[in-house]
Amino acid sequence: MLGLTLYGTIGDFHMTEFPASWFQSINPLAIIVLAPVFTMLWGKLAGVNMEPSSPLKMALGLALVALGYVIIAYAVHGVDSNTKIAMFWLFALYIVHTMGELCLSPIGLSMVSKLAPLRLSSLLMGTWFLANAAANKFAGTLSALIPPSAGDASAAPVAIPSFLGVEINNLFIFFCVFIVLSGSAAALLVVLYKKLIKMMHGVN
């Protein structure tokens, strides 16, 4: 996974390498566990009139996405493609990103259903999912920037990818790209949230 070997133990069960497919179960399990926690959290905050607005919740979600990449960037800083890292780092990444997802996806869907004119609700809900599809396509494009050194060491040398003039020659810089993009989006949403609240006309 990510060109690195992940290692660890589960009880008395020892392994030197975990298949990447095993980690795909972390996100759905975390959603099942954390969704009620977030529901109770927003309810508690609403009870004391401290619940953040929907735009701020989404900004928090983007900040958590950035934090997840900070965690994995720290884990791979200064290591090469043959270095083993603990599975904890990828586990932490998935958990933090799931928390970000819970601040983004349900909040965004709720905003579309509440703010869309009734006659356009289906169209705008489809636009929401179309935006998700476009974001996934962009994520795929960015994932192609992973440096050659993070892949098969026996592969023939290839050109070093770059993004906005920055050469991505190691995994640390690769993840820093995601930190900057998601962190910038969070900051932009924080700057705009008061204007967005006015445009929502009391809907939260």
VMD Tcl script that draws the C-alpha trace (Angstrom):
set ca {
  {0.00 0.00 0.00}
  {1.48 3.36 -1.02}
  {4.62 1.52 -2.03}
  {5.41 0.74 1.61}
  {5.25 -2.42 3.66}
  {2.93 -2.21 6.66}
  {3.54 -4.45 9.62}
  {1.98 -5.22 12.95}
  {0.24 -7.79 15.10}
  {-3.34 -8.67 15.98}
  {-3.27 -10.39 19.36}
  {-0.99 -13.40 18.97}
  {-1.33 -13.29 15.19}
  {1.85 -11.90 13.66}
  {2.27 -10.76 10.08}
  {5.05 -8.99 8.23}
  {2.70 -7.52 5.65}
  {-0.99 -6.65 5.52}
  {-2.85 -6.81 2.20}
  {-4.11 -3.40 1.15}
  {-7.63 -4.82 0.81}
  {-7.81 -5.34 4.57}
  {-7.72 -1.61 5.16}
  {-10.80 -1.04 3.01}
  {-12.96 -2.26 5.90}
  {-11.78 0.54 8.21}
  {-13.86 3.30 6.60}
  {-17.28 1.56 6.66}
  {-16.70 0.25 10.18}
  {-15.63 3.70 11.35}
  {-18.75 5.24 9.80}
  {-20.98 2.76 11.68}
  {-19.19 3.50 14.97}
  {-18.67 7.25 14.62}
  {-21.93 8.34 12.95}
  {-23.94 8.06 16.21}
  {-21.13 9.86 18.04}
  {-21.29 12.81 15.64}
  {-25.09 12.84 15.82}
  {-24.92 13.08 19.61}
  {-22.16 15.70 19.40}
  {-24.17 18.02 17.13}
  {-27.23 17.46 19.32}
  {-25.32 18.33 22.50}
  {-23.87 21.47 20.89}
  {-27.29 22.49 19.59}
  {-28.69 22.10 23.09}
  {-26.30 24.75 24.40}
  {-26.63 26.91 21.27}
  {-23.06 26.16 20.18}
  {-23.65 23.96 17.14}
  {-21.52 25.21 14.21}
  {-23.27 26.19 11.00}
  {-23.30 23.78 8.09}
  {-20.54 25.65 6.18}
  {-18.33 25.53 9.29}
  {-19.00 21.79 9.69}
  {-17.88 21.28 6.12}
  {-14.79 23.44 6.73}
  {-14.04 21.22 9.74}
  {-14.41 18.18 7.50}
  {-11.90 19.57 5.01}
  {-9.53 20.41 7.88}
  {-9.77 16.81 9.06}
  {-8.94 15.62 5.55}
  {-5.83 17.81 5.66}
  {-4.98 16.47 9.13}
  {-5.22 12.90 7.86}
  {-2.65 13.67 5.20}
  {-0.46 15.38 7.80}
  {-0.44 12.09 9.73}
  {0.61 9.96 6.77}
  {3.09 12.59 5.55}
  {4.75 12.51 8.96}
  {4.86 8.71 8.81}
  {6.67 8.63 5.46}
  {8.94 11.63 6.02}
  {12.54 10.66 5.37}
  {11.82 7.03 4.51}
  {12.29 5.23 1.21}
  {10.03 2.80 -0.60}
  {11.59 -0.22 1.11}
  {11.09 1.08 4.65}
  {8.49 -0.59 6.83}
  {6.02 1.62 8.67}
  {3.53 0.59 11.32}
  {-0.03 -0.04 10.21}
  {-1.12 2.46 12.86}
  {-0.37 5.36 10.51}
  {-2.67 4.19 7.74}
  {-5.30 3.20 10.30}
  {-5.13 6.71 11.79}
  {-5.40 8.24 8.32}
  {-8.59 6.32 7.56}
  {-10.16 7.16 10.94}
  {-9.45 10.89 10.64}
  {-10.65 10.95 7.04}
  {-13.84 9.13 8.06}
  {-14.44 11.84 10.66}
  {-13.96 14.41 7.89}
  {-16.37 12.49 5.68}
  {-19.02 12.60 8.42}
  {-18.66 16.39 8.50}
  {-18.92 16.69 4.73}
  {-21.11 14.11 3.03}
  {-24.27 14.07 5.21}
  {-24.05 17.82 5.80}
  {-23.72 18.53 2.09}
  {-26.63 16.25 1.21}
  {-28.75 17.89 3.90}
  {-27.93 21.37 2.58}
  {-28.91 20.41 -0.96}
  {-32.25 18.99 0.18}
  {-32.99 22.01 2.38}
  {-31.83 24.81 0.08}
  {-32.81 23.55 -3.35}
  {-36.11 24.85 -4.78}
  {-38.65 22.05 -4.73}
  {-38.94 21.88 -8.52}
  {-35.13 21.64 -8.86}
  {-34.37 19.38 -5.91}
  {-33.79 16.24 -7.99}
  {-31.63 18.11 -10.50}
  {-29.49 19.70 -7.79}
  {-29.13 16.42 -5.91}
  {-27.85 14.94 -9.15}
  {-25.49 17.91 -9.48}
  {-24.15 17.13 -6.00}
  {-23.30 13.58 -7.03}
  {-21.88 14.84 -10.33}
  {-19.57 17.12 -8.34}
  {-18.51 14.07 -6.30}
  {-17.75 12.21 -9.52}
  {-15.67 15.13 -10.81}
  {-13.80 15.27 -7.49}
  {-13.06 11.53 -7.71}
  {-11.73 12.01 -11.23}
  {-9.49 14.84 -10.03}
  {-8.32 12.66 -7.12}
  {-7.39 9.96 -9.62}
  {-5.41 12.49 -11.64}
  {-3.57 13.62 -8.51}
  {-2.85 10.04 -7.46}
  {-0.97 9.58 -10.74}
  {1.58 12.06 -9.36}
  {2.93 9.45 -6.94}
  {6.71 9.45 -7.41}
  {8.37 6.51 -9.20}
  {10.49 5.75 -6.13}
  {7.31 4.89 -4.26}
  {6.48 2.10 -6.66}
  {8.42 -0.86 -8.00}
  {12.12 -0.26 -7.42}
  {12.96 -2.56 -10.34}
  {10.93 -0.53 -12.83}
  {12.67 1.45 -15.55}
  {13.44 5.09 -14.65}
  {10.64 7.50 -15.54}
  {10.21 11.25 -15.43}
  {9.64 12.81 -12.02}
  {6.05 14.14 -11.86}
  {5.39 17.73 -10.86}
  {2.42 19.77 -9.68}
  {2.26 23.54 -10.12}
  {5.99 23.58 -10.73}
  {6.85 21.48 -7.65}
  {8.70 18.24 -8.35}
  {7.20 15.30 -6.48}
  {10.21 13.08 -5.94}
  {9.20 11.43 -2.68}
  {6.08 10.40 -0.78}
  {6.36 13.23 1.73}
  {6.03 15.88 -0.98}
  {3.29 13.82 -2.63}
  {1.14 13.93 0.51}
  {2.00 17.59 1.10}
  {0.15 18.37 -2.14}
  {-3.03 16.96 -0.60}
  {-2.41 18.78 2.67}
  {-2.14 22.12 0.88}
  {-5.17 21.54 -1.37}
  {-7.55 20.34 1.34}
  {-6.22 22.85 3.90}
  {-6.65 25.71 1.43}
  {-10.23 24.60 0.70}
  {-10.97 24.55 4.45}
  {-9.49 28.02 4.92}
  {-11.46 29.38 1.96}
  {-14.70 27.98 3.37}
  {-13.98 29.58 6.76}
  {-13.44 32.93 5.03}
  {-16.69 32.61 3.07}
  {-18.94 31.00 5.66}
  {-20.56 34.22 6.93}
  {-21.51 35.20 3.39}
  {-22.81 31.69 2.78}
  {-24.94 31.85 5.95}
  {-26.54 35.07 4.71}
  {-27.30 33.42 1.38}
  {-28.94 30.49 3.23}
  {-31.62 32.82 4.71}
  {-31.78 31.12 8.09}
  {-31.59 27.54 6.85}
  {-28.92 25.56 8.70}
}
mol new
graphics top color blue
foreach p $ca { graphics top sphere $p radius 0.5 }
foreach p [lrange $ca 0 end-1] q [lrange $ca 1 end] { graphics top cylinder $p $q radius 0.2 }
display resetview
